[in-house]
Amino acid sequence: MEGTPVTSAGVDTRTAILEAARRRLLADGYAGLSTRKVADEAGVPLSQLHYHFGSKGRLILELLDSENRQRLERQSRMYAEEKPLWQRYEQACYFLDDDLDSGYVRVLQEMIAAGWANQEIGDAVRELVSGWFVLLTEVAREAEKRYGPLGPLSAEELGTLVGAAFIGSEAMLLLGCESPAIPIRSALRRVGLLIRDLEEGSARAREAEDAGVRTEP
């Protein structure tokens, strides 16, 4: 027999089940997902799925936690780079396409919907999603420190608006709502132009101040 069976060790069994769960979730949705189908696709007894994860909900939450952690770490590294903020925001928009193609967005949105009726799932998903809002608030605080007040918004409010815009856009894209009348991707990306104008305007104002030129308020 070639290779090593994926179920030869406990950790490999878990990995095989998670990968199978991801495929079945994308194919069947959360409501239609069957733990027996997941076990069959993973090539393990159903008892192994329940041994490692306990229930369908806990299985998919662990899958979401793993994928969410990877992407949040990726986004944190990107926003920590020494680049203009508008370029980092633009990169976040390109990451959205990657996350749609990978199925991560579908997994997240499936679990958000499941959380409406299941308190345990809802509590877990809120905790996972809150990490994105914490990160975006930190980015907004950086902008506030560099460029001054964010209009009438606090850093928390701006971070919330950006996070909610992405989550809402993801749901609309999954529904196939993007069209010339609802240009979701281009609308998100044009926010980067507003950020660029803010950065470049602030830089010009600092240069003028350094040169001793009084600028209009």
Backbone as CSV, one residue per row, in Angstrom:
resi,resn,N_x,N_y,N_z,CA_x,CA_y,CA_z,C_x,C_y,C_z
1,MET,0.849,-1.191,0.000,0.000,0.000,0.000,0.883,1.239,0.000
2,GLU,0.570,2.215,-0.881,1.395,3.415,-0.976,0.960,4.433,0.069
3,GLY,1.957,5.175,0.590,1.662,6.256,1.511,1.234,5.770,2.868
4,THR,0.919,6.761,3.733,0.477,6.463,5.091,-0.993,6.791,5.220
5,PRO,-1.823,5.892,5.712,-3.253,6.197,5.859,-3.447,7.441,6.715
6,VAL,-4.370,8.261,6.305,-4.582,9.501,7.041,-5.104,9.244,8.438
7,THR,-5.616,8.068,8.673,-6.178,7.765,9.985,-5.234,6.935,10.844
8,SER,-3.941,6.953,10.507,-2.999,6.119,11.254,-2.692,6.676,12.630
9,ALA,-2.996,7.934,12.866,-2.765,8.545,14.180,-3.907,9.485,14.482
10,GLY,-4.107,9.761,15.774,-5.223,10.603,16.162,-5.233,11.948,15.486
11,VAL,-4.077,12.590,15.411,-4.025,13.916,14.806,-4.376,13.853,13.335
12,ASP,-3.960,12.775,12.641,-4.294,12.620,11.229,-5.781,12.347,11.043
13,THR,-6.363,11.630,11.964,-7.799,11.386,11.914,-8.555,12.704,12.020
14,ARG,-8.157,13.544,12.960,-8.801,14.845,13.120,-8.682,15.670,11.845
15,THR,-7.490,15.684,11.267,-7.266,16.450,10.046,-8.144,15.930,8.914
16,ALA,-8.207,14.611,8.781,-9.029,14.010,7.726,-10.499,14.374,7.909
17,ILE,-10.967,14.362,9.155,-12.370,14.706,9.415,-12.634,16.174,9.114
18,LEU,-11.727,17.050,9.524,-11.914,18.474,9.268,-11.932,18.774,7.769
19,GLU,-11.041,18.154,7.025,-11.001,18.385,5.582,-12.273,17.866,4.910
20,ALA,-12.752,16.715,5.373,-13.995,16.172,4.830,-15.180,17.062,5.195
21,ALA,-15.183,17.569,6.423,-16.268,18.458,6.861,-16.303,19.720,6.017
22,ARG,-15.137,20.235,5.691,-15.072,21.446,4.861,-15.678,21.182,3.486
23,ARG,-15.323,20.052,2.891,-15.858,19.728,1.567,-17.370,19.533,1.617
24,ARG,-17.857,18.824,2.638,-19.289,18.577,2.734,-20.053,19.860,3.044
25,LEU,-19.473,20.735,3.861,-20.145,21.992,4.183,-20.309,22.848,2.933
26,LEU,-19.278,22.910,2.111,-19.357,23.693,0.883,-20.355,23.080,-0.094
27,ALA,-20.472,21.764,-0.071,-21.382,21.085,-0.996,-22.827,21.094,-0.503
28,ASP,-23.032,20.911,0.812,-24.369,20.681,1.347,-24.925,21.824,2.182
29,GLY,-24.060,22.762,2.630,-24.516,23.774,3.566,-24.611,23.213,4.965
30,TYR,-24.702,24.085,5.966,-24.724,23.602,7.349,-25.991,22.797,7.644
31,ALA,-27.141,23.302,7.163,-28.400,22.617,7.466,-28.429,21.216,6.869
32,GLY,-27.825,21.034,5.693,-27.857,19.739,5.042,-26.677,18.853,5.358
33,LEU,-25.764,19.337,6.186,-24.551,18.577,6.469,-24.863,17.394,7.386
34,SER,-24.356,16.230,7.013,-24.570,15.003,7.790,-23.239,14.516,8.342
35,THR,-23.206,14.251,9.643,-21.963,13.738,10.227,-21.608,12.372,9.638
36,ARG,-22.608,11.589,9.266,-22.319,10.284,8.657,-21.636,10.463,7.304
37,LYS,-22.109,11.434,6.515,-21.470,11.696,5.226,-20.032,12.182,5.423
38,VAL,-19.845,13.026,6.439,-18.495,13.515,6.727,-17.581,12.348,7.081
39,ALA,-18.053,11.463,7.958,-17.249,10.307,8.368,-16.941,9.413,7.176
40,ASP,-17.945,9.183,6.335,-17.729,8.339,5.157,-16.681,8.963,4.235
41,GLU,-16.785,10.273,4.029,-15.832,10.940,3.138,-14.430,10.941,3.728
42,ALA,-14.334,11.034,5.059,-13.026,11.008,5.715,-12.453,9.599,5.801
43,GLY,-13.294,8.593,5.567,-12.830,7.211,5.645,-12.641,6.724,7.065
44,VAL,-13.498,7.231,7.993,-13.384,6.827,9.400,-14.766,6.420,9.910
45,PRO,-14.826,5.620,10.970,-16.125,5.299,11.575,-16.777,6.556,12.147
46,LEU,-18.093,6.587,12.139,-18.820,7.725,12.703,-18.440,7.946,14.162
47,SER,-18.140,6.877,14.873,-17.769,6.996,16.288,-16.501,7.841,16.462
48,GLN,-15.603,7.799,15.467,-14.378,8.596,15.551,-14.692,10.090,15.460
49,LEU,-15.647,10.430,14.625,-16.044,11.842,14.520,-16.582,12.330,15.857
50,HIS,-17.460,11.535,16.457,-18.030,11.948,17.742,-16.976,11.934,18.852
51,TYR,-16.017,11.028,18.771,-14.946,10.981,19.768,-14.105,12.253,19.724
52,HIS,-13.755,12.699,18.520,-12.867,13.855,18.380,-13.592,15.191,18.503
53,PHE,-14.875,15.257,18.105,-15.543,16.556,18.037,-16.858,16.633,18.801
54,GLY,-17.458,15.524,19.102,-18.659,15.540,19.917,-19.946,15.728,19.154
55,SER,-20.005,16.726,18.264,-21.249,17.016,17.557,-20.937,17.723,16.243
56,LYS,-21.952,17.824,15.405,-21.792,18.529,14.133,-21.410,19.988,14.373
57,GLY,-22.087,20.620,15.337,-21.805,22.026,15.612,-20.366,22.246,16.043
58,ARG,-19.889,21.420,16.963,-18.522,21.590,17.455,-17.507,21.300,16.350
59,LEU,-17.820,20.349,15.483,-16.927,20.035,14.361,-16.758,21.245,13.454
60,ILE,-17.856,21.855,13.064,-17.778,22.976,12.124,-17.204,24.212,12.804
61,LEU,-17.469,24.366,14.097,-16.860,25.493,14.811,-15.341,25.352,14.868
62,GLU,-14.871,24.128,15.050,-13.419,23.941,15.065,-12.821,24.198,13.687
63,LEU,-13.549,23.800,12.649,-13.104,24.092,11.287,-13.042,25.602,11.066
64,LEU,-14.084,26.303,11.477,-14.111,27.754,11.313,-13.016,28.415,12.126
65,ASP,-12.804,27.950,13.354,-11.771,28.538,14.207,-10.395,28.418,13.558
66,SER,-10.101,27.259,12.992,-8.810,27.049,12.359,-8.620,27.982,11.164
67,GLU,-9.617,28.058,10.303,-9.500,28.894,9.112,-9.525,30.376,9.472
68,ASN,-10.340,30.730,10.441,-10.420,32.130,10.867,-9.100,32.594,11.464
69,ARG,-8.474,31.752,12.281,-7.201,32.102,12.914,-6.119,32.349,11.861
70,GLN,-6.056,31.480,10.862,-5.055,31.654,9.805,-5.238,32.974,9.077
71,ARG,-6.469,33.322,8.761,-6.720,34.540,7.998,-6.576,35.792,8.843
72,LEU,-6.918,35.704,10.114,-6.739,36.860,10.986,-5.252,37.138,11.200
73,GLU,-4.464,36.083,11.332,-3.009,36.260,11.452,-2.427,36.859,10.181
74,ARG,-2.905,36.390,9.039,-2.469,36.949,7.754,-2.786,38.437,7.667
75,GLN,-4.007,38.801,8.060,-4.426,40.196,7.992,-3.635,41.049,8.987
76,SER,-3.360,40.519,10.158,-2.580,41.261,11.155,-1.172,41.537,10.649
77,ARG,-0.552,40.539,10.031,0.788,40.739,9.459,0.757,41.793,8.361
78,MET,-0.262,41.749,7.535,-0.357,42.701,6.431,-0.522,44.126,6.946
79,TYR,-1.395,44.333,7.934,-1.619,45.680,8.453,-0.431,46.190,9.265
80,ALA,0.455,45.289,9.685,1.653,45.703,10.425,2.779,46.148,9.492
81,GLU,2.618,45.964,8.194,3.662,46.335,7.246,3.825,47.852,7.163
82,GLU,5.040,48.274,6.825,5.331,49.699,6.679,4.972,50.151,5.265
83,LYS,3.689,50.271,5.023,3.168,50.752,3.741,2.098,51.789,4.023
84,PRO,1.799,52.646,3.049,0.662,53.553,3.240,-0.596,52.756,3.568
85,LEU,-1.423,53.329,4.416,-2.618,52.619,4.860,-3.527,52.264,3.687
86,TRP,-3.614,53.151,2.690,-4.509,52.869,1.576,-4.054,51.636,0.800
87,GLN,-2.750,51.400,0.721,-2.252,50.200,0.050,-2.568,48.943,0.853
88,ARG,-2.493,49.051,2.165,-2.821,47.895,2.998,-4.317,47.579,2.917
89,TYR,-5.143,48.625,2.897,-6.587,48.408,2.742,-6.889,47.766,1.390
90,GLU,-6.205,48.226,0.355,-6.397,47.648,-0.978,-6.053,46.160,-0.979
91,GLN,-4.987,45.798,-0.268,-4.616,44.389,-0.171,-5.705,43.594,0.531
92,ALA,-6.328,44.183,1.541,-7.427,43.502,2.237,-8.569,43.200,1.271
93,CYS,-8.817,44.100,0.319,-9.871,43.869,-0.668,-9.517,42.695,-1.581
94,TYR,-8.239,42.560,-1.923,-7.823,41.423,-2.743,-7.902,40.117,-1.938
95,PHE,-7.620,40.192,-0.642,-7.763,39.016,0.200,-9.212,38.506,0.193
96,LEU,-10.171,39.429,0.072,-11.574,39.026,0.046,-11.831,38.043,-1.093
97,ASP,-11.267,38.321,-2.267,-11.447,37.407,-3.394,-10.847,36.039,-3.092
98,ASP,-9.661,36.028,-2.470,-9.036,34.755,-2.097,-9.919,33.973,-1.123
99,ASP,-10.486,34.685,-0.161,-11.296,34.023,0.861,-12.608,33.493,0.289
100,LEU,-13.139,34.184,-0.716,-14.324,33.664,-1.401,-13.981,32.397,-2.170
101,ASP,-12.875,32.425,-2.894,-12.482,31.269,-3.707,-12.151,30.058,-2.842
102,SER,-11.565,30.292,-1.670,-11.148,29.181,-0.809,-12.319,28.507,-0.104
103,GLY,-13.455,29.196,-0.032,-14.603,28.662,0.698,-14.703,29.166,2.124
104,TYR,-13.679,29.906,2.598,-13.716,30.403,3.981,-14.941,31.275,4.228
105,VAL,-15.238,32.156,3.290,-16.374,33.069,3.475,-17.668,32.282,3.590
106,ARG,-17.803,31.242,2.793,-19.014,30.409,2.861,-19.120,29.745,4.228
107,VAL,-18.011,29.206,4.728,-18.030,28.571,6.043,-18.452,29.582,7.107
108,LEU,-17.856,30.773,7.060,-18.181,31.810,8.046,-19.660,32.179,7.979
109,GLN,-20.160,32.435,6.786,-21.548,32.868,6.658,-22.521,31.755,7.036
110,GLU,-22.164,30.511,6.742,-23.009,29.389,7.168,-23.119,29.351,8.694
111,MET,-21.998,29.596,9.372,-22.013,29.530,10.831,-22.674,30.752,11.450
112,ILE,-22.566,31.908,10.812,-23.306,33.081,11.284,-24.804,32.778,11.252
113,ALA,-25.272,32.219,10.132,-26.697,31.892,10.008,-27.113,30.837,11.029
114,ALA,-26.266,29.816,11.222,-26.596,28.781,12.210,-26.665,29.367,13.609
115,GLY,-25.844,30.389,13.876,-25.815,31.008,15.197,-27.064,31.778,15.550
116,TRP,-27.879,32.110,14.558,-29.132,32.816,14.858,-30.091,31.943,15.671
117,ALA,-30.028,30.637,15.444,-30.961,29.731,16.120,-30.295,28.881,17.195
118,ASN,-28.961,28.874,17.209,-28.233,28.027,18.156,-27.325,28.920,18.999
119,GLN,-27.648,29.064,20.281,-26.920,30.000,21.124,-25.444,29.630,21.261
120,GLU,-25.156,28.328,21.374,-23.766,27.904,21.522,-22.951,28.305,20.293
121,ILE,-23.516,28.054,19.118,-22.822,28.441,17.889,-22.726,29.955,17.782
122,GLY,-23.817,30.643,18.113,-23.810,32.105,18.053,-22.754,32.711,18.953
123,ASP,-22.640,32.208,20.175,-21.630,32.726,21.108,-20.220,32.514,20.556
124,ALA,-19.977,31.316,20.005,-18.647,31.003,19.489,-18.306,31.855,18.274
125,VAL,-19.270,32.024,17.374,-19.016,32.815,16.164,-18.791,34.281,16.519
126,ARG,-19.542,34.808,17.468,-19.333,36.205,17.892,-17.912,36.395,18.404
127,GLU,-17.434,35.434,19.171,-16.075,35.551,19.709,-15.048,35.534,18.585
128,LEU,-15.252,34.661,17.599,-14.314,34.593,16.480,-14.343,35.886,15.661
129,VAL,-15.529,36.349,15.342,-15.672,37.541,14.497,-15.159,38.787,15.207
130,SER,-15.270,38.813,16.534,-14.833,40.009,17.273,-13.352,40.286,17.057
131,GLY,-12.560,39.253,16.762,-11.146,39.474,16.500,-10.906,40.390,15.320
132,TRP,-11.772,40.292,14.308,-11.647,41.173,13.142,-11.947,42.624,13.516
133,PHE,-12.955,42.829,14.356,-13.308,44.197,14.746,-12.233,44.803,15.646
134,VAL,-11.620,43.979,16.495,-10.507,44.473,17.321,-9.362,44.925,16.428
135,LEU,-9.019,44.107,15.424,-7.927,44.468,14.512,-8.242,45.756,13.764
136,LEU,-9.457,45.879,13.227,-9.811,47.067,12.455,-9.859,48.318,13.327
137,THR,-10.242,48.153,14.581,-10.220,49.299,15.493,-8.792,49.748,15.758
138,GLU,-7.867,48.797,15.889,-6.458,49.146,16.064,-5.927,49.910,14.851
139,VAL,-6.330,49.473,13.661,-5.911,50.165,12.435,-6.496,51.579,12.411
140,ALA,-7.754,51.728,12.825,-8.376,53.060,12.871,-7.665,53.960,13.884
141,ARG,-7.250,53.397,15.007,-6.514,54.192,15.995,-5.185,54.665,15.421
142,GLU,-4.534,53.802,14.642,-3.287,54.206,13.986,-3.540,55.396,13.061
143,ALA,-4.619,55.327,12.276,-4.954,56.425,11.371,-5.266,57.696,12.146
144,GLU,-5.982,57.560,13.253,-6.329,58.721,14.081,-5.079,59.376,14.657
145,LYS,-4.132,58.545,15.073,-2.884,59.064,15.641,-2.059,59.805,14.595
146,ARG,-2.047,59.275,13.365,-1.228,59.866,12.310,-1.866,61.097,11.682
147,TYR,-3.203,61.033,11.486,-3.839,62.047,10.656,-4.837,62.926,11.396
148,GLY,-5.068,62.637,12.679,-5.999,63.455,13.425,-7.389,62.841,13.478
149,PRO,-8.376,63.598,13.927,-9.729,63.077,14.125,-10.294,62.425,12.867
150,LEU,-11.099,61.385,13.079,-11.705,60.632,11.979,-13.102,61.166,11.694
151,GLY,-13.187,62.477,11.501,-14.494,63.091,11.310,-15.311,62.941,12.573
152,PRO,-16.592,62.606,12.463,-17.429,62.450,13.654,-17.313,61.071,14.298
153,LEU,-16.465,60.184,13.748,-16.413,58.798,14.200,-15.282,58.552,15.180
154,SER,-15.537,57.686,16.148,-14.466,57.185,17.002,-13.763,56.055,16.262
155,ALA,-12.601,55.650,16.749,-11.889,54.531,16.137,-12.739,53.260,16.209
156,GLU,-13.449,53.077,17.325,-14.298,51.894,17.467,-15.430,51.911,16.439
157,GLU,-16.026,53.081,16.233,-17.125,53.179,15.273,-16.644,52.943,13.845
158,LEU,-15.485,53.505,13.499,-14.966,53.312,12.149,-14.586,51.847,11.917
159,GLY,-13.915,51.230,12.906,-13.576,49.816,12.783,-14.815,48.955,12.623
160,THR,-15.876,49.301,13.350,-17.133,48.560,13.252,-17.753,48.704,11.870
161,LEU,-17.760,49.918,11.334,-18.341,50.145,10.012,-17.595,49.369,8.929
162,VAL,-16.265,49.387,8.985,-15.485,48.676,7.966,-15.713,47.169,8.081
163,GLY,-15.668,46.652,9.312,-15.886,45.221,9.507,-17.269,44.790,9.043
164,ALA,-18.283,45.581,9.405,-19.647,45.238,9.002,-19.813,45.340,7.490
165,ALA,-19.121,46.298,6.865,-19.200,46.435,5.407,-18.656,45.191,4.715
166,PHE,-17.567,44.646,5.218,-16.993,43.445,4.607,-17.875,42.227,4.843
167,ILE,-18.370,42.047,6.066,-19.215,40.882,6.345,-20.511,40.948,5.546
168,GLY,-21.105,42.125,5.473,-22.318,42.280,4.664,-22.046,42.069,3.186
169,SER,-20.923,42.574,2.708,-20.569,42.394,1.302,-20.354,40.930,0.976
170,GLU,-19.747,40.193,1.908,-19.536,38.761,1.696,-20.865,38.040,1.512
171,ALA,-21.837,38.380,2.348,-23.151,37.739,2.240,-23.796,38.067,0.899
172,MET,-23.699,39.317,0.469,-24.284,39.722,-0.810,-23.588,39.046,-1.984
173,LEU,-22.267,38.902,-1.912,-21.535,38.240,-2.986,-21.911,36.768,-3.080
174,LEU,-22.071,36.117,-1.934,-22.479,34.709,-1.945,-23.872,34.546,-2.552
175,LEU,-24.710,35.549,-2.383,-26.049,35.505,-2.960,-26.056,35.840,-4.448
176,GLY,-24.902,36.268,-4.966,-24.824,36.635,-6.377,-25.445,37.978,-6.686
177,CYS,-25.400,38.878,-5.702,-26.060,40.177,-5.869,-25.217,41.208,-6.627
178,GLU,-23.946,40.921,-6.863,-23.106,41.923,-7.511,-23.565,42.147,-8.949
179,SER,-23.691,43.419,-9.315,-24.148,43.798,-10.650,-23.756,45.252,-10.877
180,PRO,-23.938,45.766,-12.114,-23.651,47.193,-12.325,-24.431,48.101,-11.374
181,ALA,-25.623,47.674,-10.986,-26.423,48.485,-10.059,-25.982,48.306,-8.610
182,ILE,-25.294,47.180,-8.305,-24.802,46.911,-6.951,-23.333,46.508,-7.077
183,PRO,-22.439,47.477,-7.297,-21.020,47.168,-7.540,-20.256,46.953,-6.234
184,ILE,-20.426,45.781,-5.656,-19.925,45.534,-4.306,-18.410,45.654,-4.230
185,ARG,-17.686,44.935,-5.082,-16.227,44.941,-4.994,-15.647,46.331,-5.268
186,SER,-16.132,46.987,-6.307,-15.565,48.296,-6.627,-15.901,49.320,-5.548
187,ALA,-17.066,49.184,-4.917,-17.419,50.098,-3.828,-16.457,49.944,-2.659
188,LEU,-16.149,48.689,-2.303,-15.207,48.452,-1.215,-13.835,49.027,-1.559
189,ARG,-13.394,48.816,-2.791,-12.054,49.257,-3.168,-11.947,50.769,-3.246
190,ARG,-13.021,51.438,-3.598,-12.953,52.900,-3.691,-12.808,53.567,-2.331
191,VAL,-13.142,52.851,-1.277,-12.855,53.386,0.061,-11.357,53.597,0.205
192,GLY,-10.555,52.762,-0.448,-9.108,52.942,-0.434,-8.688,54.269,-1.022
193,LEU,-9.439,54.769,-2.020,-9.126,56.074,-2.596,-9.383,57.192,-1.587
194,LEU,-10.432,57.042,-0.783,-10.688,58.024,0.271,-9.556,58.036,1.299
195,ILE,-9.073,56.837,1.631,-7.964,56.749,2.577,-6.710,57.373,1.978
196,ARG,-6.476,57.142,0.685,-5.305,57.739,0.032,-5.395,59.260,0.042
197,ASP,-6.581,59.795,-0.250,-6.752,61.250,-0.219,-6.458,61.800,1.177
198,LEU,-6.915,61.083,2.210,-6.661,61.503,3.584,-5.168,61.513,3.874
199,GLU,-4.485,60.442,3.478,-3.049,60.341,3.737,-2.270,61.405,2.975
200,GLU,-2.571,61.554,1.704,-1.820,62.518,0.897,-2.121,63.949,1.318
201,GLY,-3.374,64.229,1.677,-3.715,65.565,2.165,-3.009,65.885,3.474
202,SER,-2.926,64.887,4.362,-2.229,65.085,5.628,-0.746,65.315,5.404
203,ALA,-0.169,64.578,4.435,1.258,64.747,4.139,1.541,66.127,3.584
204,ARG,0.672,66.633,2.707,0.861,67.983,2.152,0.755,69.037,3.237
205,ALA,-0.190,68.827,4.158,-0.361,69.801,5.239,0.874,69.838,6.133
206,ARG,1.452,68.665,6.418,2.662,68.625,7.241,3.837,69.292,6.534
207,GLU,3.955,69.064,5.232,5.040,69.685,4.474,4.906,71.197,4.472
208,ALA,3.664,71.672,4.318,3.442,73.114,4.329,3.751,73.703,5.697
209,GLU,3.372,72.980,6.744,3.642,73.461,8.111,5.138,73.499,8.379
210,ASP,5.835,72.449,7.906,7.281,72.415,8.094,7.975,73.548,7.354
211,ALA,7.372,73.966,6.221,7.959,75.045,5.436,7.557,76.417,5.959
212,GLY,6.761,76.424,7.003,6.345,77.695,7.599,5.207,78.367,6.873
213,VAL,4.488,77.600,6.054,3.365,78.164,5.309,2.095,77.939,6.090
214,ARG,1.336,78.972,6.282,0.086,78.816,7.024,-0.980,78.273,6.070
215,THR,-1.619,77.189,6.460,-2.637,76.569,5.606,-4.024,76.919,6.113
216,GLU,-4.953,76.855,5.194,-6.344,77.084,5.573,-6.856,75.902,6.403
217,PRO,-7.696,76.128,7.381,-8.239,75.036,8.186,-9.137,74.138,7.362
